[in-house]
Amino acid sequence: MKARSALVYSVLRLLAFLVPFGIMMLFPIFQQLYWLAAIFAALIGLSLSLLFLRRPLNEVTSQLGAGRPPRTGRAERGATDADADDEDAAADAIAEDRPVDQPTNAQNKNTP
């Protein structure tokens, strides 16, 4: 990953928060209610970053994805397959205990 693009994106996000916060702190009401200025600055910074920082964000995330090793499908599916096998075995055991003609609750919507 290029550290430059991540650094540029981080600095721009900080500026998107700090500039509105600094401007709002110039007003006397926000000097007393600094927490309100921080909330408004965070909302403004989020809006600015969503509107104007899409390209730097895409660069950072694509570089993070490219640097990640590829997934090995077999190792990750092993736990899922074992869980699915257990669920299938439990469902088969339940199915053997009831008569074949009897509908389940999912099939018969009139039963409570």
GIMO-V926875 format. One record per helix or strand of 3 or more residues. SS is the DSSP state (~ for helix, > for strand). FROM is the first residue (numbers start at 0). TO is the last residue. If there is no record, write none. Layout:
SS & FROM & TO
SS & FROM & TO
This chain:
~ & 2 & 24
~ & 27 & 31
~ & 33 & 51
~ & 53 & 66
~ & 72 & 96
